Amino acid sequence: MKKILSLTVLFCAVLFFTTGACPVRCSGCKNIEITNNKGLYIIRIPKERNSKVYPYVTSLLTYNNEVFKQTKAELVINAGYFDPNNQKTSSYVVIDGKTVLDPKTNKSLMNNQALMPHLDTILNRTEFRVLDCKGETRYDIAPHNARAPFKCSIVHSIQAGPMIYPDLKLSREYFVTKDENGKVTRDSITALKKCARTAIGIKDGDIYIIIANIYHKLTLPELYKVCEDLCLEKAMNFDGGGSTSLNYKGTGNPEYKNFEITSDKNKNARKLKSFLVIE
């Protein structure tokens, strides 16, 4: 049975990476599906699993693998932005309906003279949401200030940005700016350069996690194309570069059991502030 499952996942990977068509979804499957194309990992968490998905934050910066051990989760990835100098958040995080990380408490951000004219935009950047819709769990990706859909409430959310798909919002979320001649004058997250990346998307109630390690670096426009090829409904960027981290407990498939991804070729992970946990 495990061999059949592995072959099915492999077939889907070959179909996706060679034809450019939407990947075949294993309807009714409850196993996490993983494809790996030379360092570009696509991880699908089917809605049928009824996974517990929530943010996790730390008072002091912590390694992803430490959170993985503490939570005993199945999968943990890096998430929001933070200031490594003062260990304060640059992204909102809501857990159980309460704001547990607020970028307004980060004086380095709020008192930055160059950023002050753009703070409303920065504070309204895109976030991943876990919703309660009359007892049904749903996922969404939306600006921080956007209201939840009708008859839904926000249980958890974790902000980063920009929105990648269906619309790449590099300028509108104030990550990239250009002068009147089209020359890039600001690229705060090296969005237009090839870097390790972490992203999250949704489709038909499934969660898609995209990890590009140092052997498959991507620009955000290239990451947009990956999301388009996956036919995602929505996708957004999490903190990437040196922050890109993943720990996965795995299944019976020996190729994907207990593996770790860090963005550094020497396996030197970066300490982080916020995480997305899947149990």
N, C-alpha and C positions, 0 to 999 in steps of 0.2 A: 504494500500500500504506500509506504514511504517512497519507494522507487517510482511509483506512478505519479505521486504528488510532485516529486522533484522533476520528472520529465515534463509534467504539465507546466510547471513554472518556467522551465527552460524553454519550452516551445513558445510560451507567451513572450518571453524575453527576446527570442529570435525574431518572432513576428513583429514586435514593436520596434526593435532596433534596426531591422532591415527593410521594412516596408513603409514606415512612417505612418501607418494606419493606427487608429485607436487600438490600444492593447485589448486583448480578449479578457473580459472579467469572468472570474470563476464564480458563477452564481451559486449562492448557498454555501460557499466555502467559509470556514471559520478560522482557518490558519492565516497568520500574517504571511504575505507573499513578498519575496525580495528578488529583484533582478540587479545584476551588477555588470555594467558595461565599462570595464577598464577604469574603475574608480568612480563611476556615476551610479549611485545606488538609488533605486526606486523601491520604496517600501509601502505596500498597501495594507491598511488595517481595515478589514471588512466590517461593515455595520453589524453583520450577523453575530459578531463576537460579543457585542454589548460590552465593549471595553470601558474601563474606568479611565477617563482622560482628564488630567488636571495639571495646573501649574504648581511648581515647587520653588520656593525662594529661600535664600539663606541670608543671615545677618552679615556674615563675612564671606568673601569670595571663596568658592569651593569647586573642586574638580567634578566633572560630570560623573566619573566613575565612583566617586564617593557618594553622590546622591543615589546612584544606581544601587549601591550596597545598602544604604540607609533605608530606602523605600522598598527594597526587594522587588522592584518593578520588573516588568518584562522588557521594557524599552524606555530609555531616557535620552533626550536630545537637548542641546543648548537652545535658548530662546531669545529673550529680550536684550536690549542694549543697556550698558552700564558704563560708569566712569571708573577705570581701574585705579585712578589716583586717589579718589575719595571713597570708593566702593559704594557710591550712590547710584540709584537707578536712573536711566534715561527713558524708561518705558513703564507704562502702567501695567499692573498685574492685579487682577481681581480673583479672589478665592472665596467660594461660598457666598457670593454677593457682596463681599466687602473688599474695598481697595486696600491691598497690603503693601504695594509699592506705588509710590506717586512721584513722578519726575519733578513736580513742583517743590519737593523737599531737597532737590539737588541744587544748591546755591551756585555751583559752577556752571550749570546749565542756565538757570533763571537769571543770573547776573551777567551773562556773557553779552557784552554790548553789541557784538556783530550779529548775534542771534535774536536779540529782542524784537526786531520788526517781524520776525517769522515764528515767534513762540506759539501763536495760536495754531499755525500749521503743524509745527513739530509735535505739539501736545495732542493733535488730532490724527496722528498717523495710524496706519492700519493695525488691526489686532485680530487674533484668532479667538473665537468664542465657543464655549460650550453652553447651549441653551436648554432650558426646560420649557417645552411647549405642551402645556396641559398634561404633564407626566411623561411625555416622549422626549428623549434626548436628541438634539440636533446640533449640527455644527455650522458655523458661519464665519465669514471673513469680511470685516467692515471697518470703516473709520471709527475711532474711539467714541466720538460724539454721536454716532448714528444710533437711532432708536432700535431696539430689538423688534423683530417682526411681530405682528399682531398675535396676541395670546401666548407670547413667549417672553421669558425673562432670562437675563444673563446670569448664569451660575458661576462660570469661570471665564476669564479672558486674559490674554497675554499679548502685549503690544510689541511691535518691532517696525517692520515696513522696509521698503514700500510694498504696496500692492503690485503683484507681478502680472497676474492674469485674472480677467480678460483684458485688463488695461494696465500697462506698465507706467506707474506714476512716479517717475524719478524726480521730475521738476515740481510736480504738484504737492509732493510731500517734503519738499526742500532737502533732497539728497544731492541733486545735481542742479547747477545753475550754469547758464551760458550768457555771453555778452551779445550785443546786437549783431555781431558778425557770425554768431553760432559757435564761437570758441568756448570750450568748457573752462569756467573760472572756479568751479567748486565741485568736488566729487568726494563727499564726506565718508563714504563707505567703499570707495574704489569700485563703484558699481559698473564702470565702463572698462575695468581692467579684469583680467582673468585671475580669479581667486577661488579658494575653497568656499563652498556655499552650503547653507542649510535653508531649506524652504519647506512650507507645508501647504497642501492643497486639499480640496474636497471635491467629491463627485459621487452622486447617487447615494449620499449618506456615508460613503467610505472616506477615510483619511488617507492622504498620500503624503509621505515624507520623502523629500529629495535631498540627498547628500552628495555633494561633489567634493572629493578629496583632492589632495595636491597633485594626483596623477591624472585628474580630469578637471582642471580648473575652468570656470565659466565666468563670463560677464553676465550681468543681469539681463541684457537683451537675449543672450544665448539661453539663459534659464527660462525666459519667456517662451522660447521655441520648444523647450523640453515640455513645458506645461501645455502648450498648444498640441504637441504630438500625443500627449496623454489624454487630450480632450477633457481637461479639468473644467469644472464650473468656475472655481475661484482658486487663487493661489497667492501666497504672500511670502516675503523674505523674512527670515529670522537672522540674527547676528551671524556673520560668517567669518571668513578669514581665519585668524588664529583661534577664534572661538568655536569653530565647527567641531562638534563632538557628538558621538553616539555610542551608547552601550546597549547591547541586545543579548537577552538571555538565550534566545534561539529555541529551536524545536528539535525533533528527532533527525532533521536533515543535518548531517555532519558538516556540510559546507557552510552553514550559517548558524552554528551553535556557539554561544558565548563569544561573540566577537565585538571588537571595539574599533571605532574610527576616531582619529584625531587629525587635525589639519597639518600637523608638523611631521616631516618625514622621519624625524628622530623620535617620534612618539611622545614628544613633550607637549602635554595638553596645557591649556590656559585655564586658570581659575575663573569661575563665572558667578553670576548673580541670580539668574532665573533659568528655569528648566521646564520642559514639558514632559510629563510622566504618563506612561501608558501601562496599565495593569490588566 
